[in-house]
Amino acid sequence: MYRSRRSLRRPRLRARRGVALVLTLMLTFAMGALAMGAIYLNSNGQLVGRMAEREKELRYAADAALQVGKSRLNNDPFAMPDSGYTMLVSDGAVLGADGQAIAGVRYNLWAGPTGSTTGQFGRFGSVVAEAIGPRGARFIRRLELQQESFARYAYWTNKETTPAGGTIYFANGDVLWGPVWSNDYITIHSSGATFNDDVTTAELINSPNYGTFKKGYTENANPITLPTITALSKLPGYASSGSLSFTPPTTGGATTVRMRAEFVAVDLNNDGDSTDVDEGFVRVYQANAGQEAWTRADWTTTKTSAVNCGDFHRVVVGGVASWKFFPAAVHGTTAAYAWARNLWIAGGMTATQANNHAGLTVQNIMSAALAGGQPAHRCFLGGDPHLVAIERNATGGNVTGQIGGDATTFTADATAGATRGHWKKWNGAVDPRLLLKRPYDASYLFPIYRGQNTGSKGVIYFNGTVMLSGVLRGRVTVYSSAFVVYGDDLRYATDPAGGVCNDMLGVIGTEDIVVADNAINTPQSANGIRNMDDTKDLYLHGVQMALSESFTVQNYDTGPIDANDCGTVNVGRGCLYMLGGLIQERRGAVGLTNGSGFLKRYSYDRCAVQIPPPYFPTTGRFLDNRYAELDPGQFNISQLFQSLSPNF
């Protein structure tokens, strides 16, 4: 088909009115939306920032309130209730650093005991603060507090003077590890002393330039007071619940003691150690009237009275040869002691040798030359199975019943022929493993572990004077209403040098805590000065607390002055190795600079901070334990304390 060129020409485009305006408006709206978004975002950021600042402000207010509560508890011993909770502050103002109230911010504050409220593992409490903003926003924080145990101190005294008022010095290069506290003036001698932890006094430090303070020192602190007898009134009841309450026959000092407690660790599962949780026991011996020297193992050179000290002889019973102990008092040439001489002859002595040895003096018996393999001469506390020849003397020729040192020679009580005293009997169930291991004294071992003694709370109480010794497996507080006497070493079953906190002992004496001057702790004169114990030094593990007076050594100013070495220093009784803490009313003496007594070698046991002895007294001061933030929407103060306190 034919078309003209004209018909193929495209129509002319013409501009549409209003398009540019629409585009302009669209761009304007878009830019406006972006601007509004930016404004909204900026406003929202500012709002979030203000909210964060307000939250931070409320948090600071809550934390400040918690510190107010902690300060109140530390300065008012009656602020913390015994149970439940109390409101310390209602609608209180929060003060800024300038002392002015922060506008619009108020707080409420509560406090009460939480956690285990028995005190067995320490005393805990909580302070709860609720900070409230001007528009009702709330921030709630809880501070759990632990009351400071006296066991945390390596050294604590109320008085740093002698009973006559004389000044006692830190001197001669004394080195102390662990926190030190005194309510009295601390005086340092020009010979110097080093303190490796905090040092605090309620007074001043005299001559601080002579001391080396690794962590500094604090003066003019608020005093801390020792616990009263009333504060300890629950301990006897705790002991009774586990049949661990005893009444000694005396209440006087070290020379009067007639009851002793010996800790015993037994390998029940035959794994080669006695460190398992259920392997700790204690046995208690009570001597008859007039047997104080026997109980204490006092030294004497009168042969008929030398009933605690002696030597070992080789004997053969039932075809088996072994070394057995014979007190000096049974070394005699008369017919009454023929049983002993016959045993020695059967063990290898000639009749002449046996007669000659039997006629020796106490000094010569205790200094006689030792044969190959013969154990050293020893002394033992009254009631020890090694002293069976004295306990069963009435049995005459019953030789197998009179050779000391076996479990079979354990003499329980008067019904077994005891003439000097008896061991207390445990009336509860006896572990079958213990019966197999120690059939002769199993019924006289009081279990410490709650699995074997369901009533045990870790407290042993003596309503009188008691002597302590032995090997402790477990965690125990020993409380005496009178004096505590150490007759021999008292160590933990688990070596504390390994840093394992298996064992813990607290010892509380209402009067003094005294190291006995006996044949075990003090070297004696037997053709020269000699040690009559298995070690020349004394080892004490535990935290010692003497409420009325001091931890001290009996007759520290008499006796030998150069019998034993303590490191490079020659002294009378050797080293006194104490691991734990020492808390006392007045600083007591353990020796003199002339060498008499012991030389101190004290170490700090940090386990006492982590796991103080059961129910051990506290200072009344609260220390931070941990913080927690609470949901305001679910907050109910009554329900909170009820959930935190099983005894609520």
FENVENWO-V110573 format. One record per helix or strand. SS is the DSSP state (a for helix, b for strand). FROM is the first residue (numbers start at 1). LEN is the number of residues. If there is no record, write none. Layout:
# FENVENWO-V110573
ss=<SS;SS>
from=<FROM;FROM>
len=<LEN;LEN>
This chain:
# FENVENWO-V110573
ss=<a;a;b;b;b;b;a;b;b;b;b;b;b;b;b;b;b;a;b;b;a;a;b;a;b;b;a;a;b;b;a;a;a;a;b;a;a;a;b;a;a;b;a;a;b;b;b;b;b;a;b;b;b;b;b;b;b;b;b;b;b;b;a;b;a;a>
from=<6;19;86;101;124;138;150;153;161;167;169;174;179;186;193;199;205;208;211;217;230;235;245;254;259;280;292;303;309;320;328;335;351;362;378;385;393;399;404;407;414;421;432;442;446;459;466;475;484;496;504;513;524;529;538;551;564;569;575;591;597;599;607;618;632;637>
len=<3;57;10;13;9;12;3;7;1;1;2;3;4;3;3;3;2;3;3;2;3;7;2;3;7;8;5;3;9;8;3;12;8;4;2;7;3;3;1;3;3;3;6;3;2;4;7;6;9;3;6;3;2;2;9;3;3;3;12;1;1;6;4;13;3;8>
